[in-house]
Amino acid sequence: MSTARPSSYPSAYPSSDASRFHVSLPHRAVFAVPDGAGVGIECRSGSVWVTLDRDPRDIVLAPGERFESTDHRRVLVSALEASCITVSDAQAAAIPLTRRTPARSPWRLLSHGLSPA
């Protein structure tokens, strides 16, 4: 039984710099970065379409072009043709959590034998 992946999947390999790695993307393959804050995407060959969650922009990168994200959003990189990209500073970025006092629902009173009405 062969364990080789089909050629339609991206393949990643490390760069000489520990904060970067290269990704080969076959035509129509998609590479996702769950949190794009502080992540750079550079197109090395081919062309890629970069989209961010809840962002109306369409960003198309040709060889030598770079996009850097500053927002805590998922980044999707779609290969418009067979392409190679470099992803830099792609360590897991922490999403800041704001400390909020939870809203008090009147229905929480039921556990104490009280009614909201």
Biopython code that builds the backbone (N, CA, C, O; Angstrom):
import numpy as np
from Bio.PDB.StructureBuilder import StructureBuilder

atoms = [
    (1, "MET", "N", (0.843, -1.181, 0.000)),
    (1, "MET", "CA", (0.000, 0.000, 0.000)),
    (1, "MET", "C", (0.884, 1.237, 0.000)),
    (1, "MET", "O", (1.774, 1.360, 0.841)),
    (2, "SER", "N", (0.655, 2.138, -0.915)),
    (2, "SER", "CA", (1.471, 3.341, -1.041)),
    (2, "SER", "C", (0.949, 4.430, -0.117)),
    (2, "SER", "O", (-0.260, 4.604, 0.033)),
    (3, "THR", "N", (1.872, 5.162, 0.501)),
    (3, "THR", "CA", (1.491, 6.264, 1.386)),
    (3, "THR", "C", (1.776, 7.614, 0.750)),
    (3, "THR", "O", (1.674, 8.644, 1.416)),
    (4, "ALA", "N", (2.130, 7.625, -0.520)),
    (4, "ALA", "CA", (2.432, 8.887, -1.205)),
    (4, "ALA", "C", (1.148, 9.693, -1.381)),
    (4, "ALA", "O", (0.090, 9.151, -1.701)),
    (5, "ARG", "N", (1.268, 10.985, -1.165)),
    (5, "ARG", "CA", (0.120, 11.864, -1.334)),
    (5, "ARG", "C", (-0.063, 12.191, -2.813)),
    (5, "ARG", "O", (0.908, 12.237, -3.568)),
    (6, "PRO", "N", (-1.307, 12.418, -3.221)),
    (6, "PRO", "CA", (-1.532, 12.843, -4.604)),
    (6, "PRO", "C", (-0.823, 14.164, -4.861)),
    (6, "PRO", "O", (-0.556, 14.917, -3.925)),
    (7, "SER", "N", (-0.523, 14.447, -6.099)),
    (7, "SER", "CA", (0.229, 15.647, -6.447)),
    (7, "SER", "C", (-0.594, 16.923, -6.307)),
    (7, "SER", "O", (-0.066, 18.012, -6.529)),
    (8, "SER", "N", (-1.867, 16.820, -5.946)),
    (8, "SER", "CA", (-2.693, 18.015, -5.805)),
    (8, "SER", "C", (-2.550, 18.657, -4.429)),
    (8, "SER", "O", (-3.191, 19.673, -4.159)),
    (9, "TYR", "N", (-1.726, 18.088, -3.556)),
    (9, "TYR", "CA", (-1.528, 18.640, -2.221)),
    (9, "TYR", "C", (-0.278, 19.512, -2.173)),
    (9, "TYR", "O", (0.703, 19.233, -2.862)),
    (10, "PRO", "N", (-0.312, 20.576, -1.352)),
    (10, "PRO", "CA", (0.902, 21.382, -1.168)),
    (10, "PRO", "C", (1.972, 20.564, -0.441)),
    (10, "PRO", "O", (1.654, 19.661, 0.332)),
    (11, "SER", "N", (3.223, 20.884, -0.693)),
    (11, "SER", "CA", (4.313, 20.267, 0.055)),
    (11, "SER", "C", (5.213, 21.372, 0.584)),
    (11, "SER", "O", (5.559, 22.303, -0.145)),
    (12, "ALA", "N", (5.591, 21.269, 1.848)),
    (12, "ALA", "CA", (6.406, 22.292, 2.501)),
    (12, "ALA", "C", (7.788, 21.728, 2.809)),
    (12, "ALA", "O", (7.942, 20.544, 3.107)),
    (13, "TYR", "N", (8.779, 22.591, 2.730)),
    (13, "TYR", "CA", (10.132, 22.207, 3.101)),
    (13, "TYR", "C", (10.814, 23.415, 3.729)),
    (13, "TYR", "O", (10.538, 24.553, 3.348)),
    (14, "PRO", "N", (11.705, 23.174, 4.692)),
    (14, "PRO", "CA", (12.328, 24.275, 5.437)),
    (14, "PRO", "C", (13.294, 25.091, 4.596)),
    (14, "PRO", "O", (13.854, 24.620, 3.606)),
    (15, "SER", "N", (13.465, 26.317, 5.026)),
    (15, "SER", "CA", (14.433, 27.226, 4.423)),
    (15, "SER", "C", (15.698, 27.190, 5.273)),
    (15, "SER", "O", (15.704, 26.601, 6.354)),
    (16, "SER", "N", (16.757, 27.809, 4.796)),
    (16, "SER", "CA", (17.976, 27.900, 5.601)),
    (16, "SER", "C", (17.769, 28.805, 6.809)),
    (16, "SER", "O", (18.495, 28.701, 7.798)),
    (17, "ASP", "N", (16.779, 29.690, 6.730)),
    (17, "ASP", "CA", (16.402, 30.568, 7.834)),
    (17, "ASP", "C", (15.270, 29.891, 8.604)),
    (17, "ASP", "O", (14.263, 29.509, 8.007)),
    (18, "ALA", "N", (15.419, 29.737, 9.912)),
    (18, "ALA", "CA", (14.441, 29.005, 10.723)),
    (18, "ALA", "C", (13.072, 29.669, 10.747)),
    (18, "ALA", "O", (12.081, 28.999, 11.036)),
    (19, "SER", "N", (12.983, 30.963, 10.454)),
    (19, "SER", "CA", (11.692, 31.641, 10.520)),
    (19, "SER", "C", (10.952, 31.621, 9.178)),
    (19, "SER", "O", (9.924, 32.282, 9.029)),
    (20, "ARG", "N", (11.474, 30.860, 8.196)),
    (20, "ARG", "CA", (10.847, 30.792, 6.868)),
    (20, "ARG", "C", (10.774, 29.355, 6.404)),
    (20, "ARG", "O", (11.598, 28.523, 6.783)),
    (21, "PHE", "N", (9.780, 29.071, 5.580)),
    (21, "PHE", "CA", (9.744, 27.783, 4.896)),
    (21, "PHE", "C", (9.105, 27.982, 3.527)),
    (21, "PHE", "O", (8.375, 28.947, 3.299)),
    (22, "HIS", "N", (9.389, 27.064, 2.635)),
    (22, "HIS", "CA", (8.896, 27.134, 1.264)),
    (22, "HIS", "C", (7.755, 26.130, 1.089)),
    (22, "HIS", "O", (7.757, 25.052, 1.684)),
    (23, "VAL", "N", (6.795, 26.508, 0.271)),
    (23, "VAL", "CA", (5.656, 25.635, 0.002)),
    (23, "VAL", "C", (5.481, 25.546, -1.505)),
    (23, "VAL", "O", (5.366, 26.564, -2.188)),
    (24, "SER", "N", (5.460, 24.319, -2.018)),
    (24, "SER", "CA", (5.158, 24.079, -3.432)),
    (24, "SER", "C", (3.668, 23.814, -3.544)),
    (24, "SER", "O", (3.124, 22.950, -2.855)),
    (25, "LEU", "N", (3.017, 24.562, -4.416)),
    (25, "LEU", "CA", (1.570, 24.441, -4.593)),
    (25, "LEU", "C", (1.261, 24.018, -6.024)),
    (25, "LEU", "O", (1.545, 24.766, -6.960)),
    (26, "PRO", "N", (0.689, 22.844, -6.208)),
    (26, "PRO", "CA", (0.222, 22.477, -7.539)),
    (26, "PRO", "C", (-0.937, 23.385, -7.950)),
    (26, "PRO", "O", (-1.534, 24.050, -7.103)),
    (27, "HIS", "N", (-1.255, 23.417, -9.235)),
    (27, "HIS", "CA", (-2.361, 24.224, -9.748)),
    (27, "HIS", "C", (-3.638, 23.932, -8.953)),
    (27, "HIS", "O", (-4.004, 22.772, -8.768)),
    (28, "ARG", "N", (-4.310, 24.985, -8.487)),
    (28, "ARG", "CA", (-5.565, 24.949, -7.741)),
    (28, "ARG", "C", (-5.426, 24.455, -6.294)),
    (28, "ARG", "O", (-6.436, 24.298, -5.609)),
    (29, "ALA", "N", (-4.226, 24.212, -5.824)),
    (29, "ALA", "CA", (-4.051, 23.802, -4.431)),
    (29, "ALA", "C", (-4.229, 25.023, -3.528)),
    (29, "ALA", "O", (-4.019, 26.158, -3.956)),
    (30, "VAL", "N", (-4.613, 24.780, -2.289)),
    (30, "VAL", "CA", (-4.828, 25.860, -1.322)),
    (30, "VAL", "C", (-3.985, 25.585, -0.089)),
    (30, "VAL", "O", (-3.950, 24.465, 0.419)),
    (31, "PHE", "N", (-3.304, 26.629, 0.386)),
    (31, "PHE", "CA", (-2.509, 26.565, 1.606)),
    (31, "PHE", "C", (-3.115, 27.538, 2.600)),
    (31, "PHE", "O", (-3.374, 28.690, 2.252)),
    (32, "ALA", "N", (-3.345, 27.100, 3.831)),
    (32, "ALA", "CA", (-3.997, 27.946, 4.836)),
    (32, "ALA", "C", (-3.048, 28.266, 5.979)),
    (32, "ALA", "O", (-2.296, 27.409, 6.443)),
    (33, "VAL", "N", (-3.098, 29.518, 6.424)),
    (33, "VAL", "CA", (-2.399, 29.958, 7.637)),
    (33, "VAL", "C", (-3.513, 30.353, 8.610)),
    (33, "VAL", "O", (-4.208, 31.340, 8.368)),
    (34, "PRO", "N", (-3.701, 29.604, 9.707)),
    (34, "PRO", "CA", (-4.827, 29.871, 10.602)),
    (34, "PRO", "C", (-4.847, 31.275, 11.194)),
    (34, "PRO", "O", (-5.918, 31.862, 11.348)),
    (35, "ASP", "N", (-3.687, 31.821, 11.527)),
    (35, "ASP", "CA", (-3.607, 33.182, 12.078)),
    (35, "ASP", "C", (-2.502, 33.904, 11.332)),
    (35, "ASP", "O", (-1.322, 33.609, 11.522)),
    (36, "GLY", "N", (-2.883, 34.850, 10.483)),
    (36, "GLY", "CA", (-1.924, 35.520, 9.614)),
    (36, "GLY", "C", (-1.197, 36.705, 10.224)),
    (36, "GLY", "O", (-0.404, 37.343, 9.531)),
    (37, "ALA", "N", (-1.432, 37.029, 11.494)),
    (37, "ALA", "CA", (-0.768, 38.196, 12.098)),
    (37, "ALA", "C", (0.743, 38.015, 12.069)),
    (37, "ALA", "O", (1.271, 37.056, 12.632)),
    (38, "GLY", "N", (1.433, 38.941, 11.412)),
    (38, "GLY", "CA", (2.889, 38.902, 11.352)),
    (38, "GLY", "C", (3.462, 37.920, 10.350)),
    (38, "GLY", "O", (4.662, 37.646, 10.375)),
    (39, "VAL", "N", (2.631, 37.386, 9.470)),
    (39, "VAL", "CA", (3.082, 36.398, 8.490)),
    (39, "VAL", "C", (3.267, 37.065, 7.138)),
    (39, "VAL", "O", (2.429, 37.856, 6.704)),
    (40, "GLY", "N", (4.367, 36.742, 6.478)),
    (40, "GLY", "CA", (4.629, 37.234, 5.131)),
    (40, "GLY", "C", (4.518, 36.105, 4.126)),
    (40, "GLY", "O", (4.979, 34.992, 4.381)),
    (41, "ILE", "N", (3.914, 36.384, 2.995)),
    (41, "ILE", "CA", (3.794, 35.415, 1.898)),
    (41, "ILE", "C", (4.498, 36.022, 0.698)),
    (41, "ILE", "O", (4.140, 37.112, 0.250)),
    (42, "GLU", "N", (5.497, 35.322, 0.175)),
    (42, "GLU", "CA", (6.216, 35.790, -1.005)),
    (42, "GLU", "C", (6.069, 34.754, -2.110)),
    (42, "GLU", "O", (6.303, 33.564, -1.899)),
    (43, "CYS", "N", (5.682, 35.218, -3.277)),
    (43, "CYS", "CA", (5.554, 34.333, -4.431)),
    (43, "CYS", "C", (6.936, 34.190, -5.067)),
    (43, "CYS", "O", (7.548, 35.183, -5.462)),
    (44, "ARG", "N", (7.419, 32.961, -5.164)),
    (44, "ARG", "CA", (8.729, 32.706, -5.772)),
    (44, "ARG", "C", (8.601, 32.311, -7.234)),
    (44, "ARG", "O", (9.456, 32.648, -8.053)),
    (45, "SER", "N", (7.518, 31.589, -7.563)),
    (45, "SER", "CA", (7.265, 31.217, -8.959)),
    (45, "SER", "C", (5.771, 30.975, -9.123)),
    (45, "SER", "O", (5.065, 30.702, -8.152)),
    (46, "GLY", "N", (5.295, 31.078, -10.366)),
    (46, "GLY", "CA", (3.876, 30.913, -10.628)),
    (46, "GLY", "C", (3.101, 32.161, -10.245)),
    (46, "GLY", "O", (3.628, 33.270, -10.329)),
    (47, "SER", "N", (1.861, 31.991, -9.828)),
    (47, "SER", "CA", (1.056, 33.103, -9.324)),
    (47, "SER", "C", (0.051, 32.548, -8.329)),
    (47, "SER", "O", (-0.479, 31.450, -8.500)),
    (48, "VAL", "N", (-0.201, 33.331, -7.283)),
    (48, "VAL", "CA", (-1.105, 32.892, -6.223)),
    (48, "VAL", "C", (-2.111, 33.990, -5.901)),
    (48, "VAL", "O", (-1.855, 35.178, -6.096)),
    (49, "TRP", "N", (-3.244, 33.558, -5.408)),
    (49, "TRP", "CA", (-4.314, 34.450, -4.986)),
    (49, "TRP", "C", (-4.398, 34.348, -3.475)),
    (49, "TRP", "O", (-4.598, 33.258, -2.939)),
    (50, "VAL", "N", (-4.248, 35.470, -2.780)),
    (50, "VAL", "CA", (-4.252, 35.506, -1.323)),
    (50, "VAL", "C", (-5.560, 36.142, -0.866)),
    (50, "VAL", "O", (-5.921, 37.229, -1.317)),
    (51, "THR", "N", (-6.266, 35.459, 0.030)),
    (51, "THR", "CA", (-7.489, 36.015, 0.603)),
    (51, "THR", "C", (-7.425, 35.905, 2.118)),
    (51, "THR", "O", (-6.820, 34.981, 2.662)),
    (52, "LEU", "N", (-8.051, 36.854, 2.788)),
    (52, "LEU", "CA", (-8.135, 36.859, 4.243)),
    (52, "LEU", "C", (-9.604, 36.786, 4.637)),
    (52, "LEU", "O", (-10.461, 37.349, 3.955)),
    (53, "ASP", "N", (-9.895, 36.102, 5.724)),
    (53, "ASP", "CA", (-11.270, 36.042, 6.208)),
    (53, "ASP", "C", (-11.797, 37.447, 6.456)),
    (53, "ASP", "O", (-11.107, 38.292, 7.026)),
    (54, "ARG", "N", (-13.017, 37.682, 6.025)),
    (54, "ARG", "CA", (-13.728, 38.949, 6.214)),
    (54, "ARG", "C", (-12.963, 40.148, 5.652)),
    (54, "ARG", "O", (-13.028, 41.240, 6.216)),
    (55, "ASP", "N", (-12.250, 39.957, 4.566)),
    (55, "ASP", "CA", (-11.525, 41.048, 3.900)),
    (55, "ASP", "C", (-11.946, 41.029, 2.435)),
    (55, "ASP", "O", (-11.777, 40.011, 1.763)),
    (56, "PRO", "N", (-12.489, 42.130, 1.930)),
    (56, "PRO", "CA", (-13.004, 42.126, 0.555)),
    (56, "PRO", "C", (-11.925, 42.182, -0.523)),
    (56, "PRO", "O", (-12.236, 42.019, -1.703)),
    (57, "ARG", "N", (-10.680, 42.407, -0.152)),
    (57, "ARG", "CA", (-9.624, 42.544, -1.164)),
    (57, "ARG", "C", (-9.294, 41.212, -1.832)),
    (57, "ARG", "O", (-9.413, 40.148, -1.224)),
    (58, "ASP", "N", (-8.884, 41.292, -3.072)),
    (58, "ASP", "CA", (-8.294, 40.170, -3.793)),
    (58, "ASP", "C", (-6.844, 40.531, -4.029)),
    (58, "ASP", "O", (-6.550, 41.553, -4.648)),
    (59, "ILE", "N", (-5.936, 39.704, -3.542)),
    (59, "ILE", "CA", (-4.513, 39.987, -3.658)),
    (59, "ILE", "C", (-3.901, 38.891, -4.524)),
    (59, "ILE", "O", (-3.900, 37.719, -4.147)),
    (60, "VAL", "N", (-3.387, 39.276, -5.673)),
    (60, "VAL", "CA", (-2.741, 38.323, -6.573)),
    (60, "VAL", "C", (-1.261, 38.650, -6.585)),
    (60, "VAL", "O", (-0.860, 39.786, -6.837)),
    (61, "LEU", "N", (-0.448, 37.625, -6.305)),
    (61, "LEU", "CA", (1.004, 37.808, -6.275)),
    (61, "LEU", "C", (1.654, 37.101, -7.453)),
    (61, "LEU", "O", (1.339, 35.952, -7.760)),
    (62, "ALA", "N", (2.560, 37.804, -8.103)),
    (62, "ALA", "CA", (3.393, 37.251, -9.170)),
    (62, "ALA", "C", (4.783, 37.013, -8.576)),
    (62, "ALA", "O", (5.047, 37.455, -7.458)),
    (63, "PRO", "N", (5.673, 36.329, -9.291)),
    (63, "PRO", "CA", (7.009, 36.082, -8.756)),
    (63, "PRO", "C", (7.701, 37.375, -8.301)),
    (63, "PRO", "O", (7.726, 38.375, -9.018)),
    (64, "GLY", "N", (8.257, 37.321, -7.092)),
    (64, "GLY", "CA", (8.960, 38.470, -6.525)),
    (64, "GLY", "C", (8.074, 39.387, -5.706)),
    (64, "GLY", "O", (8.587, 40.273, -5.023)),
    (65, "GLU", "N", (6.760, 39.207, -5.749)),
    (65, "GLU", "CA", (5.853, 40.059, -4.986)),
    (65, "GLU", "C", (5.579, 39.416, -3.625)),
    (65, "GLU", "O", (5.631, 38.197, -3.463)),
    (66, "ARG", "N", (5.285, 40.291, -2.648)),
    (66, "ARG", "CA", (5.131, 39.845, -1.265)),
    (66, "ARG", "C", (3.913, 40.502, -0.634)),
    (66, "ARG", "O", (3.581, 41.648, -0.937)),
    (67, "PHE", "N", (3.254, 39.759, 0.249)),
    (67, "PHE", "CA", (2.140, 40.278, 1.033)),
    (67, "PHE", "C", (2.414, 39.981, 2.495)),
    (67, "PHE", "O", (2.818, 38.874, 2.850)),
    (68, "GLU", "N", (2.190, 40.982, 3.343)),
    (68, "GLU", "CA", (2.346, 40.792, 4.787)),
    (68, "GLU", "C", (1.030, 41.116, 5.468)),
    (68, "GLU", "O", (0.406, 42.141, 5.194)),
    (69, "SER", "N", (0.624, 40.235, 6.351)),
    (69, "SER", "CA", (-0.620, 40.433, 7.079)),
    (69, "SER", "C", (-0.316, 40.931, 8.492)),
    (69, "SER", "O", (0.660, 40.512, 9.114)),
    (70, "THR", "N", (-1.156, 41.821, 8.978)),
    (70, "THR", "CA", (-1.013, 42.314, 10.351)),
    (70, "THR", "C", (-2.221, 41.940, 11.195)),
    (70, "THR", "O", (-2.221, 42.141, 12.409)),
    (71, "ASP", "N", (-3.244, 41.398, 10.557)),
    (71, "ASP", "CA", (-4.488, 41.086, 11.254)),
    (71, "ASP", "C", (-4.527, 39.630, 11.703)),
    (71, "ASP", "O", (-3.928, 38.753, 11.080)),
    (72, "HIS", "N", (-5.234, 39.398, 12.780)),
    (72, "HIS", "CA", (-5.471, 38.035, 13.257)),
    (72, "HIS", "C", (-6.640, 37.460, 12.458)),
    (72, "HIS", "O", (-7.776, 37.412, 12.930)),
    (73, "ARG", "N", (-6.333, 37.031, 11.253)),
    (73, "ARG", "CA", (-7.319, 36.443, 10.350)),
    (73, "ARG", "C", (-6.700, 35.240, 9.665)),
    (73, "ARG", "O", (-5.481, 35.145, 9.525)),
    (74, "ARG", "N", (-7.551, 34.328, 9.243)),
    (74, "ARG", "CA", (-7.051, 33.193, 8.465)),
    (74, "ARG", "C", (-6.658, 33.690, 7.086)),
    (74, "ARG", "O", (-7.366, 34.494, 6.481)),
    (75, "VAL", "N", (-5.533, 33.211, 6.597)),
    (75, "VAL", "CA", (-5.036, 33.560, 5.268)),
    (75, "VAL", "C", (-5.085, 32.301, 4.405)),
    (75, "VAL", "O", (-4.572, 31.252, 4.794)),
    (76, "LEU", "N", (-5.703, 32.414, 3.239)),
    (76, "LEU", "CA", (-5.726, 31.318, 2.281)),
    (76, "LEU", "C", (-4.924, 31.720, 1.058)),
    (76, "LEU", "O", (-5.116, 32.807, 0.512)),
    (77, "VAL", "N", (-4.032, 30.850, 0.630)),
    (77, "VAL", "CA", (-3.213, 31.088, -0.561)),
    (77, "VAL", "C", (-3.601, 30.030, -1.578)),
    (77, "VAL", "O", (-3.382, 28.839, -1.354)),
    (78, "SER", "N", (-4.179, 30.458, -2.697)),
    (78, "SER", "CA", (-4.634, 29.550, -3.751)),
    (78, "SER", "C", (-3.710, 29.682, -4.951)),
    (78, "SER", "O", (-3.409, 30.791, -5.393)),
    (79, "ALA", "N", (-3.264, 28.559, -5.473)),
    (79, "ALA", "CA", (-2.375, 28.565, -6.631)),
    (79, "ALA", "C", (-3.192, 28.723, -7.910)),
    (79, "ALA", "O", (-4.035, 27.883, -8.224)),
    (80, "LEU", "N", (-2.937, 29.800, -8.642)),
    (80, "LEU", "CA", (-3.592, 30.008, -9.928)),
    (80, "LEU", "C", (-2.932, 29.176, -11.015)),
    (80, "LEU", "O", (-3.513, 28.934, -12.073)),
    (81, "GLU", "N", (-1.716, 28.746, -10.740)),
    (81, "GLU", "CA", (-0.945, 27.816, -11.570)),
    (81, "GLU", "C", (0.047, 27.155, -10.630)),
    (81, "GLU", "O", (0.137, 27.555, -9.470)),
    (82, "ALA", "N", (0.783, 26.175, -11.078)),
    (82, "ALA", "CA", (1.785, 25.557, -10.213)),
    (82, "ALA", "C", (2.719, 26.653, -9.704)),
    (82, "ALA", "O", (3.294, 27.402, -10.494)),
    (83, "SER", "N", (2.867, 26.744, -8.378)),
    (83, "SER", "CA", (3.583, 27.875, -7.784)),
    (83, "SER", "C", (4.430, 27.426, -6.605)),
    (83, "SER", "O", (4.271, 26.323, -6.081)),
    (84, "CYS", "N", (5.327, 28.300, -6.207)),
    (84, "CYS", "CA", (6.119, 28.104, -4.997)),
    (84, "CYS", "C", (6.074, 29.411, -4.216)),
    (84, "CYS", "O", (6.291, 30.484, -4.780)),
    (85, "ILE", "N", (5.791, 29.321, -2.917)),
    (85, "ILE", "CA", (5.764, 30.503, -2.068)),
    (85, "ILE", "C", (6.724, 30.316, -0.904)),
    (85, "ILE", "O", (7.088, 29.193, -0.555)),
    (86, "THR", "N", (7.121, 31.418, -0.317)),
    (86, "THR", "CA", (7.891, 31.397, 0.923)),
    (86, "THR", "C", (7.015, 32.031, 1.995)),
    (86, "THR", "O", (6.493, 33.132, 1.819)),
    (87, "VAL", "N", (6.865, 31.326, 3.096)),
    (87, "VAL", "CA", (6.088, 31.817, 4.236)),
    (87, "VAL", "C", (7.084, 32.177, 5.318)),
    (87, "VAL", "O", (7.886, 31.339, 5.731)),
    (88, "SER", "N", (7.039, 33.429, 5.785)),
    (88, "SER", "CA", (8.013, 33.858, 6.795)),
    (88, "SER", "C", (7.321, 34.262, 8.084)),
    (88, "SER", "O", (6.177, 34.717, 8.095)),
    (89, "ASP", "N", (8.059, 34.078, 9.167)),
    (89, "ASP", "CA", (7.579, 34.404, 10.509)),
    (89, "ASP", "C", (6.220, 33.788, 10.768)),
    (89, "ASP", "O", (5.314, 34.447, 11.279)),
    (90, "ALA", "N", (6.085, 32.536, 10.416)),
    (90, "ALA", "CA", (4.788, 31.875, 10.527)),
    (90, "ALA", "C", (4.651, 31.088, 11.818)),
    (90, "ALA", "O", (3.995, 30.046, 11.843)),
    (91, "GLN", "N", (5.262, 31.574, 12.890)),
    (91, "GLN", "CA", (5.043, 30.918, 14.165)),
    (91, "GLN", "C", (3.597, 31.160, 14.564)),
    (91, "GLN", "O", (2.967, 32.119, 14.119)),
    (92, "ALA", "N", (3.095, 30.301, 15.387)),
    (92, "ALA", "CA", (1.708, 30.469, 15.835)),
    (92, "ALA", "C", (1.580, 31.794, 16.570)),
    (92, "ALA", "O", (2.258, 32.028, 17.570)),
    (93, "ALA", "N", (0.719, 32.644, 16.075)),
    (93, "ALA", "CA", (0.511, 33.946, 16.702)),
    (93, "ALA", "C", (-0.620, 33.818, 17.704)),
    (93, "ALA", "O", (-1.645, 33.197, 17.423)),
    (94, "ALA", "N", (-0.431, 34.401, 18.858)),
    (94, "ALA", "CA", (-1.454, 34.333, 19.898)),
    (94, "ALA", "C", (-2.502, 35.397, 19.636)),
    (94, "ALA", "O", (-2.174, 36.562, 19.412)),
    (95, "ILE", "N", (-3.733, 35.002, 19.665)),
    (95, "ILE", "CA", (-4.817, 35.955, 19.517)),
    (95, "ILE", "C", (-5.082, 36.542, 20.898)),
    (95, "ILE", "O", (-5.369, 35.800, 21.838)),
    (96, "PRO", "N", (-4.991, 37.861, 21.034)),
    (96, "PRO", "CA", (-5.206, 38.438, 22.359)),
    (96, "PRO", "C", (-6.655, 38.238, 22.809)),
    (96, "PRO", "O", (-7.599, 38.522, 22.071)),
    (97, "LEU", "N", (-6.797, 37.763, 23.992)),
    (97, "LEU", "CA", (-8.126, 37.571, 24.544)),
    (97, "LEU", "C", (-8.433, 38.724, 25.468)),
    (97, "LEU", "O", (-7.646, 39.052, 26.356)),
    (98, "THR", "N", (-9.567, 39.331, 25.258)),
    (98, "THR", "CA", (-9.960, 40.423, 26.135)),
    (98, "THR", "C", (-10.715, 39.833, 27.309)),
    (98, "THR", "O", (-11.534, 38.927, 27.149)),
    (99, "ARG", "N", (-10.438, 40.342, 28.456)),
    (99, "ARG", "CA", (-11.113, 39.849, 29.648)),
    (99, "ARG", "C", (-12.394, 40.647, 29.810)),
    (99, "ARG", "O", (-12.375, 41.843, 30.100)),
    (100, "ARG", "N", (-13.496, 39.960, 29.616)),
    (100, "ARG", "CA", (-14.789, 40.612, 29.727)),
    (100, "ARG", "C", (-15.590, 39.927, 30.825)),
    (100, "ARG", "O", (-15.457, 38.727, 31.069)),
    (101, "THR", "N", (-16.399, 40.700, 31.458)),
    (101, "THR", "CA", (-17.325, 40.127, 32.425)),
    (101, "THR", "C", (-18.474, 39.534, 31.630)),
    (101, "THR", "O", (-19.113, 40.240, 30.850)),
    (102, "PRO", "N", (-18.746, 38.258, 31.813)),
    (102, "PRO", "CA", (-19.826, 37.657, 31.034)),
    (102, "PRO", "C", (-21.155, 38.326, 31.349)),
    (102, "PRO", "O", (-21.442, 38.695, 32.487)),
    (103, "ALA", "N", (-21.949, 38.468, 30.302)),
    (103, "ALA", "CA", (-23.283, 39.045, 30.485)),
    (103, "ALA", "C", (-24.101, 38.102, 31.359)),
    (103, "ALA", "O", (-24.062, 36.885, 31.180)),
    (104, "ARG", "N", (-24.813, 38.651, 32.267)),
    (104, "ARG", "CA", (-25.630, 37.842, 33.167)),
    (104, "ARG", "C", (-26.984, 37.597, 32.517)),
    (104, "ARG", "O", (-27.788, 38.518, 32.371)),
    (105, "SER", "N", (-27.219, 36.409, 32.148)),
    (105, "SER", "CA", (-28.504, 36.056, 31.565)),
    (105, "SER", "C", (-29.528, 35.871, 32.679)),
    (105, "SER", "O", (-29.222, 35.258, 33.702)),
    (106, "PRO", "N", (-30.731, 36.388, 32.496)),
    (106, "PRO", "CA", (-31.741, 36.171, 33.535)),
    (106, "PRO", "C", (-32.086, 34.694, 33.688)),
    (106, "PRO", "O", (-32.601, 34.283, 34.728)),
    (107, "TRP", "N", (-31.805, 33.891, 32.655)),
    (107, "TRP", "CA", (-32.128, 32.469, 32.735)),
    (107, "TRP", "C", (-31.171, 31.726, 33.646)),
    (107, "TRP", "O", (-31.439, 30.577, 33.996)),
    (108, "ARG", "N", (-30.065, 32.338, 34.041)),
    (108, "ARG", "CA", (-29.159, 31.696, 34.989)),
    (108, "ARG", "C", (-29.769, 31.624, 36.382)),
    (108, "ARG", "O", (-29.300, 30.868, 37.233)),
    (109, "LEU", "N", (-30.804, 32.402, 36.610)),
    (109, "LEU", "CA", (-31.455, 32.393, 37.907)),
    (109, "LEU", "C", (-32.192, 31.081, 38.151)),
    (109, "LEU", "O", (-32.441, 30.710, 39.298)),
    (110, "LEU", "N", (-32.546, 30.371, 37.061)),
    (110, "LEU", "CA", (-33.294, 29.132, 37.204)),
    (110, "LEU", "C", (-32.542, 28.103, 38.039)),
    (110, "LEU", "O", (-33.152, 27.345, 38.793)),
    (111, "SER", "N", (-31.216, 28.077, 37.905)),
    (111, "SER", "CA", (-30.440, 27.110, 38.681)),
    (111, "SER", "C", (-30.478, 27.411, 40.170)),
    (111, "SER", "O", (-30.136, 26.555, 40.985)),
    (112, "HIS", "N", (-30.888, 28.604, 40.527)),
    (112, "HIS", "CA", (-30.985, 28.986, 41.930)),
    (112, "HIS", "C", (-32.426, 28.954, 42.423)),
    (112, "HIS", "O", (-32.721, 29.420, 43.523)),
    (113, "GLY", "N", (-33.320, 28.406, 41.609)),
    (113, "GLY", "CA", (-34.728, 28.301, 41.996)),
    (113, "GLY", "C", (-35.492, 29.596, 41.822)),
    (113, "GLY", "O", (-36.581, 29.746, 42.376)),
    (114, "LEU", "N", (-34.946, 30.537, 41.063)),
    (114, "LEU", "CA", (-35.612, 31.830, 40.847)),
    (114, "LEU", "C", (-36.070, 31.931, 39.402)),
    (114, "LEU", "O", (-35.575, 31.211, 38.535)),
    (115, "SER", "N", (-37.005, 32.813, 39.148)),
    (115, "SER", "CA", (-37.540, 33.032, 37.812)),
    (115, "SER", "C", (-37.147, 34.416, 37.325)),
    (115, "SER", "O", (-37.094, 35.347, 38.128)),
    (116, "PRO", "N", (-36.862, 34.590, 35.998)),
    (116, "PRO", "CA", (-36.507, 35.924, 35.500)),
    (116, "PRO", "C", (-37.685, 36.865, 35.482)),
    (116, "PRO", "O", (-37.471, 38.073, 35.377)),
    (117, "ALA", "N", (-38.903, 36.403, 35.576)),
    (117, "ALA", "CA", (-40.061, 37.286, 35.504)),
    (117, "ALA", "C", (-40.498, 37.741, 36.879)),
    (117, "ALA", "O", (-41.464, 38.494, 37.003)),
]
sb = StructureBuilder()
sb.init_structure("model")
sb.init_model(0)
sb.init_chain("A")
sb.init_seg("    ")
for serial, (resi, resn, name, xyz) in enumerate(atoms, 1):
    if name == "N":
        sb.init_residue(resn, " ", resi, " ")
    sb.init_atom(name, np.array(xyz, "f"), 0.0, 1.0, " ", f" {name:<3s}", serial, name[0])
structure = sb.get_structure()
